[in-house]
Amino acid sequence: MIAFIKDIQSYGCAVVAGLIFGFDSDTPEAFELTLDGMAASGLISGDPSLLTALPGTPLFRRMKMSGRLRNNKNSLGGYKYCTNIRYLMPRDQMVAGYQRFVTRFCDGAYQYQRLKGFLDNLDRGNYVPLQSKGYGSLGRYVSMVFKSPRAIKMLLGRLFQLATRPTTVWYALCGFLLMLSRTRRHPQLFGVFQFWLFNWTNAMLKYTDLSDADFDIESVPEGFDRALILPEHYTDPADEDIPQVKIAAQQRATVGQLRRLTVLQ
């Protein structure tokens, strides 16, 4: 996956990563492995979430069949740390792993490492400069922000996060100087820098002061029957409004992984 991401980003395209933790195959090491993979691939985006089962999906059906659904009205309403399934990983390990993830994720040295990895990857000869300013238009961004009180509040919050953290200011400046040093070889990089800085400050806004009390999640009870990881009749046809070919492909991948998981555990 690292190689594929680097291939895509060598053209100057920033891959936007959606990161989900809590799969049955996840271990406590999944958080660090993800951070290491993001650094190795030069991903300058990423937003961690916890696995949630959406109604109408095979995951929801499997969780229901194995008795692992939670009746939580907030779990599908956009509340980030409230989910409707019971995880195999113990709750304390899930919370601790997530908190370790966001702490390192927001660290200036780690963010700078990822930006440098992205820019280094452009030296492969594939880079295609943007033909327009796109999201790199600072004037357009500022004019948009000042039309919305909420956007102004968020901008002030970002500036506060920078101003109150000297190391953050230092690494943001280092990132800016690094970007300038590469513009001779690769023009139109300001949009990349702005995208990187936006994602970084956005993460600081969301994850600073995150505590154990913010997590409304559960794990399976002690003594949970591991055979229920892959419930009987899970692969039987169901009345799901999803193309059958997609259901079949998803089931093949999921069943294979879950069978390996039950054998290993």
Buried (B, 14 or more C-beta within 10 A) or exposed (E): EBEEBBBBBBEBEBBEBEBEBBBBEBEBEBBEEBBEBBBBBBBBBBBBBBBBBEEEBBBBBBBBBBEBBBEBEEBBEEEBBBBBBBBBBEBEBBBBBBBBBBEBBBBBEBBBBBBBBBBEBBEEEBBEEBEEBEBBBEEEBEEEBEEEEEEEEBBEBBEEBBEEBEEBBEBBEBBBEBBEEBEEEBEBBBBBBBBBBBBBBBBBBEBEEBEEEBBEBBBBEEEBEEEBBBBEEBBEEEEBEEEEEEBEEBBEEBBEBBEEBBEEE
